[in-house]
């Protein structure tokens, strides 16, 4: 179905580009923050068996996972506040003007960092509600990697100035975090982006552990950011991009 944005531009709702990584109960599932793999377990209670393969009538499984450590997720400022604000209250609209950019993190000592200048150059004065950052190299291993104790690339907190100027409310990245893996618990980028504690931005979200295929070209899109209705600081999410056609 064509959904018209104005008299000349539209998106095809049947041609969405899924940026999420599926949750699975095997070693192929990506992991971060030292968590074990997710567990999908049939319910076994009072003679009930939640597995058709084992003789039950239905598949009825408990799922154990961590939103932050087991795949694509969207988080709100409740991730870093004493009161655990929930993502379901923070994200109230789901379609956004988006820009996809691709950056190769810069070497800084032992670290790889996305700098303020890189963001400035890539955006080149453009504004958007949602910014999607694909990092290089864009290996398929991102779909299955265990990021724990690997010091993945992260963002220079000075880059938030660029996001503020561009009007970005929703930042999506293919990394396990926007901050350094080991930073003494400061989470500087998170605090700067959400303006915590001085002027909390409840309308901003960060989505981590996405994957953007190589065939998706940089540029402007419409983003549909789907979450589950979790009363938690973060939820598994399914960001979908739509190409804008004239």
N, C-alpha and C positions, 0 to 999 in steps of 0.2 A: 504494500500500500504506500502511496506517495503522501507525505505530510508536508504541506507547503508552509514555508517560513515567511514568505511574502509573495508578491506577484511573480517573481522571477526565480526564486530559489526553493528547493525542496529536499527532503531526505526520503530515502526508500526504507521503510520500516522492516522490510524483509532482508535487508543487506547490512545488518549490524555486525560490528567487529568486536568480538568478545576479548576483553583484556584480562579476564580472571584466570586463575589457576585452580583447577578442580581439586576438591578435598578428597583424598583417598586413604585407605587403611593399609598402605604398604610402604616400602622403603622409597618408592618413587615420589612420595609426597615431599615437597620442600619443607625445610625446618629452619628455625632460628631460635636464639635465646635458650639453647641447651634443652629444649623440650624433646621428649620421645615422640615417635610417630603417632598419629591419631589411631584410635581404636574403635572399630565397629563390632559390637558384640550382640548376638541374639539374646533376647530376654529369656531367662529360664527361671520360672517361678510357679509354685503351686500346680505343677503338672503341665504348665503352659510352655510351649517351645516356639520361639519366634524365628524359625528357620524352615522354609519349605524343603530345602535340600536334606535336612535332617529328620524330616517327617512331620513338621508342623504344617498348619494350614495357611499361614501367612509369614512373610518376612517382617519382623518387628524388632528392630535393633536399637540398642543404646549407642550413642556416638559420643566419644570423649575426645575433645580437641581444645586447642587454645587459639582464639582468634588472632592474636598478635604473632604467634609462632608457627602457624600451620598453613599459611597461604594468604591469598588476597583478602584484605580486610580494610575497612574504613573506620577511622577513629575520630572522636571529638576531643575537646579540651579536657573532658573528664579523665583522660589518660594521665594527666599530670596534676590534677587538683585533689585536694583533701576530700571534698565531696565528689562522689563518683557520678557525675552527670552522664546521662545516657545518650547514645548516638541517635536513638529513635526520636528523642525530643529535639535534637539539634538539627537534624537533616529533615527539612519539611518540603523542599522542592527537589526535583530529580532530573530535570533537563537543563543543560547549561551550554553556553557558547564556550568552546574549548579550543585550545591550541596544543598540538603535539610537537615537541622538539626533541632532537637527539643530540646528546653531549657525550664527549669522552672525558671522564674525570681527570683532573690534573694531579700530577705527582707532587706531594709535599712531604718530604722525608719518607717515612714508612707508610704514609697514608695516600689515599686517592680521594680527591675533594672536588665537588662541583662548586665553582667560584661565582661570586657576584658578577664578575665581568662576563663569564660564559652565559649566564642568564640574560644579562643586558644585551649582549650581541645576538643571542638567539631570538629574543622577543623583538628587538629592534623597534621599540616604541609601541608595539601592539598591546592591546588590552584584551582580557578574557576573564571569564568567571572561573574556568577550570584550566589548569596547566598540567599536561601529561609529559613526563620526562622519561625518555628511553635512554639508557646508558650503553656505551660501547666498551668492550665488545659485547654484542647482543647474542650470546651463546644460548643454545637450547638447554644447556645445563641449568639455566635459571629456573626451569620448570621442576627440577628435582634436587637442587643443591641443599646441602646442610651448611648454613651460613655461620653456625656457632664457632666462635673462636677463630674467625677468618679475617677480622677487621675489614669489612666491606666498605666500599665508597660511601661517602655521606656529603651533606650540604654545608657549605660555609654559612653560618647564621647571618652574615652580612647580606646574603642573597635575599633575605626577607624584604629588604628595602625595595628591591626590584619587583617582588611580588605585590607589595603594597601599592606601588606606583601603577602597576598593570591592572589592579583591581581583582587579583586572584583570591577567590574564596576557597577553592578546592584544589589541592595539590595531589597529584597521583604519580607514584614513582615505582620503578621495578627493583627496588632495594628493600632490605628488611627494615630499614629505618632511615629517617632523614638525618639522624644524629650518629655520632661515632659509637661503635659497639661498646667500647670501654671509655667512658668520659667522667667517671666518678659520680654518676647519677645526676649530672647537671641538666642534660637534655636541652641544651641551649637553643637549638633551632626550634624545637617544639614550643618552648616558652616564648621565644621571640615571635613566632608565627601566630600563636594564640594570644599574645599580649598578656600573659599570665605572670604576675598577679595584677599588674597595674590597670589594665582595661580589657578584661576577658572578651574574646571574640567567640561567642557561641555559634556564630553562623559559618565558621570555617571548619573544614575537615581535611584530614590527611589520609590518603589511601596508599598502602604499601604492598609490596610483593605482587605487582601486576606483571604481565608479560605482553609486549607489543611485537608482533611478528615483523620480520624485515620487509615484507611486501607493503606494509602500511606506511605511506609517505608522510613526511612532516607537513604540517599546515593546519588549517582551520577545520573543525568538525563540530557536530552536536554530540554532547555526552549525555547518556542516560546512566545515572549512578544508582544502582539498585542495592539495597541492603535488606537484611532480615530484621524483623521487629524485636531486637534484643534490648532489654533494659540493662545495658552495659556500656562501658566507655567505647567499646569497639564491637563491630559485627562483621561476619563474613560478608563479602560484597561481590557484585558482578557489574563492573563498569562496561558499558557498551558504547562504542563509537559509531557515529553515522556520518558518512561522507555527504557534504553539501553539494548538490548538483544545481547548475543554472539552466 
